[in-house]
Amino acid sequence: MSLIKKHKLKVITLILYLITLIYNQDIFIKSIYTTGGYLKEMVQILPAVFIVSGLITVWVPKEIIIKNFGKGSGLKGKLISVFIGSISAGPIYAAFPVAFSLLNKGASISNIVIIISSWAVVKVPMMIVDAKFLGYSFMIARVILTIPAIMIIGYFTNKFVEKEDIKSKVDNDNRYEKYILEIENLLPKFNCGGCGYGNCNEYAKAIVMEEESIDKCSVMEDKSKTKIKDIVCKVNEKK
């Protein structure tokens, strides 16, 4: 039962697929093709996106990012952010790794929001499609109204969200990774699912986050349990 709770979204998705298969095979086949198309798109796009993000992190000097995208970049930074977002290729989810790399290098939250929003709604290919189907006047009006709206959203997001909050969330995840690996190395690594989790790594995460008891693993040695308890104590001291 705990395994089902842990993967409830996957279970619900599988049930919906089975229901669709039983009642309408045509829709089921179309949904499989659609899902496959999305997966293919992600496989083609995401590796390149992560490479770009890595290059930004390693090669682009922090001073350049701060100068052009930081808090003091002013209107110039906002216009550059709109430009970067509008010429970028790929679906919107590809924007987030790039945005995260820029944020870590000193870009302001306001400009990050502008990049992501421009990527979503002001891309050049989208404007071409707008003009083709709805006319140039519609396309021009939409862009003229959308860009100021994006900048306003960026301004207010910058007021409500602190960069430190985002970084602390990531730092917390990284901080616990060491303890998760230590606990995982003490587990039997049978990945049997007896604890209710898909593998030992997931169970180790649950232990570190105090979502699960150490006693759930029935094949673990008492010596390992004692060591894991010591690790959990260290984690609690860090919290």
C-alpha positions as CSV (number, residue, x, y, z in Angstrom):
1,M,0.0,0.0,0.0
2,S,2.8,2.4,0.9
3,L,4.4,1.6,-2.5
4,I,1.2,2.7,-4.2
5,K,1.0,5.9,-2.2
6,K,4.6,6.7,-3.1
7,H,3.9,6.3,-6.8
8,K,0.2,7.3,-6.9
9,L,0.6,9.6,-9.9
10,K,2.1,6.8,-11.9
11,V,-0.6,4.4,-10.7
12,I,-3.4,6.8,-11.6
13,T,-1.9,7.4,-15.1
14,L,-1.6,3.6,-15.7
15,I,-5.3,3.1,-14.6
16,L,-6.5,5.9,-16.9
17,Y,-4.6,4.3,-19.8
18,L,-6.1,0.9,-19.0
19,I,-9.6,2.4,-18.8
20,T,-9.0,4.2,-22.2
21,L,-7.7,0.9,-23.7
22,I,-10.9,-0.9,-22.6
23,Y,-13.4,1.7,-23.7
24,N,-11.8,3.4,-26.7
25,Q,-8.8,1.8,-28.4
26,D,-8.4,4.6,-31.0
27,I,-8.0,7.3,-28.3
28,F,-5.6,4.9,-26.4
29,I,-3.4,4.5,-29.5
30,K,-3.5,8.3,-30.2
31,S,-2.5,9.0,-26.6
32,I,0.4,6.5,-26.8
33,Y,1.7,8.2,-30.0
34,T,1.3,11.7,-28.3
35,T,3.2,10.5,-25.2
36,G,5.9,9.0,-27.4
37,G,6.2,12.3,-29.4
38,Y,6.7,14.3,-26.2
39,L,9.3,11.8,-24.9
40,K,11.1,11.9,-28.3
41,E,11.1,15.7,-28.2
42,M,12.5,15.8,-24.7
43,V,15.3,13.3,-25.6
44,Q,16.2,15.5,-28.6
45,I,16.1,18.9,-26.8
46,L,17.0,18.5,-23.2
47,P,20.6,17.2,-23.7
48,A,21.4,20.3,-25.8
49,V,19.7,22.5,-23.1
50,F,21.8,21.0,-20.3
51,I,25.0,21.5,-22.4
52,V,24.1,25.2,-22.9
53,S,23.4,25.5,-19.2
54,G,26.7,23.9,-18.3
55,L,28.6,26.3,-20.7
56,I,26.9,29.3,-19.1
57,T,28.0,28.0,-15.7
58,V,31.6,27.3,-16.7
59,W,32.5,29.7,-19.5
60,V,30.5,32.9,-19.1
61,P,32.0,35.2,-16.5
62,K,29.8,36.2,-13.6
63,E,30.5,39.9,-14.2
64,I,29.0,39.7,-17.7
65,I,25.8,38.1,-16.4
66,I,25.5,40.6,-13.6
67,K,26.1,43.5,-15.9
68,N,23.5,42.4,-18.5
69,F,21.0,40.5,-16.4
70,G,21.6,41.6,-12.8
71,K,19.5,44.0,-10.6
72,G,21.4,47.0,-11.9
73,S,21.0,46.2,-15.6
74,G,17.9,48.4,-15.8
75,L,15.9,48.7,-19.0
76,K,18.8,47.3,-21.1
77,G,18.7,44.1,-19.1
78,K,15.0,43.7,-19.5
79,L,15.2,44.3,-23.3
80,I,18.1,41.8,-23.6
81,S,16.0,39.3,-21.6
82,V,13.1,39.7,-23.9
83,F,15.4,39.3,-26.9
84,I,17.0,36.1,-25.5
85,G,13.6,34.6,-24.7
86,S,12.1,35.5,-28.1
87,I,14.9,34.0,-30.2
88,S,15.3,30.8,-28.1
89,A,14.3,27.5,-29.6
90,G,12.5,24.6,-28.0
91,P,9.5,24.2,-25.7
92,I,9.0,26.2,-22.5
93,Y,10.4,23.5,-20.2
94,A,13.8,23.9,-21.9
95,A,13.9,27.5,-20.5
96,F,14.2,26.5,-16.9
97,P,17.7,24.9,-16.8
98,V,19.0,27.9,-18.7
99,A,17.2,30.3,-16.4
100,F,18.6,28.5,-13.3
101,S,22.1,28.8,-14.6
102,L,21.7,32.5,-15.2
103,L,20.2,32.9,-11.8
104,N,23.2,31.3,-10.1
105,K,25.5,33.6,-12.1
106,G,23.9,36.7,-10.8
107,A,20.8,37.4,-13.0
108,S,17.9,39.0,-11.2
109,I,14.6,37.2,-10.6
110,S,12.9,39.9,-12.6
111,N,15.0,39.2,-15.7
112,I,14.7,35.5,-15.3
113,V,10.9,35.8,-15.3
114,I,11.1,38.0,-18.4
115,I,13.3,35.4,-20.2
116,I,10.9,32.5,-19.3
117,S,7.8,34.4,-20.2
118,S,9.2,35.7,-23.5
119,W,10.3,32.1,-24.3
120,A,6.7,31.0,-23.8
121,V,4.7,33.7,-25.6
122,V,6.9,36.1,-27.6
123,K,9.0,33.6,-29.6
124,V,9.7,34.6,-33.3
125,P,8.2,31.4,-34.7
126,M,5.1,32.1,-32.7
127,M,4.9,35.6,-34.1
128,I,5.2,34.3,-37.7
129,V,2.3,31.8,-37.0
130,D,0.3,34.6,-35.5
131,A,0.7,36.8,-38.6
132,K,-0.1,33.9,-40.9
133,F,-3.4,32.9,-39.3
134,L,-4.6,36.0,-37.5
135,G,-3.0,38.8,-39.4
136,Y,-0.1,41.3,-38.8
137,S,-2.3,43.7,-36.9
138,F,-3.2,41.0,-34.3
139,M,0.4,39.9,-34.1
140,I,1.8,43.4,-33.6
141,A,-0.9,44.3,-31.0
142,R,-0.3,41.1,-29.1
143,V,3.5,41.6,-28.9
144,I,3.2,45.3,-28.0
145,L,0.8,44.5,-25.1
146,T,2.5,41.3,-24.0
147,I,6.0,42.7,-23.5
148,P,5.0,45.4,-21.0
149,A,2.8,42.8,-19.2
150,I,5.8,40.4,-18.9
151,M,8.0,43.2,-17.5
152,I,5.3,44.0,-14.9
153,I,5.0,40.4,-13.9
154,G,8.8,40.3,-13.6
155,Y,8.8,43.4,-11.4
156,F,6.2,42.0,-9.0
157,T,7.7,38.5,-8.9
158,N,11.0,40.2,-7.9
159,K,9.2,41.9,-5.0
160,F,7.5,38.7,-3.7
161,V,10.2,36.1,-4.3
162,E,13.7,36.3,-2.8
163,K,16.7,34.8,-4.7
164,E,17.9,33.4,-1.4
165,D,14.7,31.3,-1.0
166,I,15.4,29.6,-4.3
167,K,19.0,29.0,-3.5
168,S,18.3,27.7,0.0
169,K,15.9,25.2,-1.5
170,V,18.6,23.9,-3.8
171,D,21.3,24.0,-1.1
172,N,19.1,22.0,1.2
173,D,18.6,19.3,-1.5
174,N,22.4,19.2,-2.1
175,R,23.2,19.2,1.6
176,Y,21.2,16.1,2.3
177,E,22.5,14.2,-0.7
178,K,25.7,13.2,1.2
179,Y,23.7,11.6,4.0
180,I,21.3,9.9,1.5
181,L,24.3,8.2,-0.2
182,E,25.8,7.2,3.2
183,I,22.5,5.5,4.2
184,E,22.1,3.9,0.8
185,N,25.5,2.3,1.1
186,L,24.5,0.8,4.5
187,L,21.3,-0.7,3.0
188,P,21.3,-4.2,1.6
189,K,20.8,-2.9,-2.0
190,F,18.5,-5.7,-2.9
191,N,15.9,-3.2,-4.2
192,C,13.3,-5.7,-3.2
193,G,10.5,-3.2,-2.5
194,G,9.8,-4.8,0.8
195,C,10.1,-1.4,2.5
196,G,7.4,0.0,0.2
197,Y,9.8,2.0,-2.0
198,G,11.0,1.3,-5.6
199,N,14.6,1.0,-4.6
200,C,17.1,1.6,-1.7
201,N,17.9,5.2,-2.8
202,E,14.2,6.2,-2.5
203,Y,14.0,4.6,0.9
204,A,17.2,6.3,2.0
205,K,15.8,9.7,1.0
206,A,12.6,8.9,3.0
207,I,14.7,8.1,6.1
208,V,16.8,11.3,5.8
209,M,13.6,13.4,5.4
210,E,12.0,11.6,8.4
211,E,9.2,10.3,6.2
212,E,9.9,6.7,7.0
213,S,11.1,4.4,9.8
214,I,14.5,2.6,9.7
215,D,12.7,-0.6,10.8
216,K,10.8,-0.9,7.4
217,C,13.8,-2.8,6.0
218,S,13.4,-6.4,7.3
219,V,16.7,-7.7,5.9
220,M,19.0,-5.0,7.3
221,E,21.5,-5.9,9.9
222,D,21.3,-4.4,13.4
223,K,24.8,-2.9,13.0
224,S,23.7,-1.0,9.9
225,K,20.6,0.2,11.7
226,T,22.7,1.7,14.5
227,K,25.0,3.5,12.0
228,I,21.9,4.8,10.1
229,K,20.5,6.1,13.4
230,D,23.8,8.0,14.0
231,I,23.5,9.5,10.5
232,V,19.9,10.6,11.1
233,C,21.1,12.3,14.3
234,K,23.6,14.3,12.3
235,V,20.9,15.3,9.8
236,N,18.7,16.5,12.6
237,E,21.5,18.6,14.0
238,K,21.9,20.3,10.6
239,K,18.1,21.1,10.3
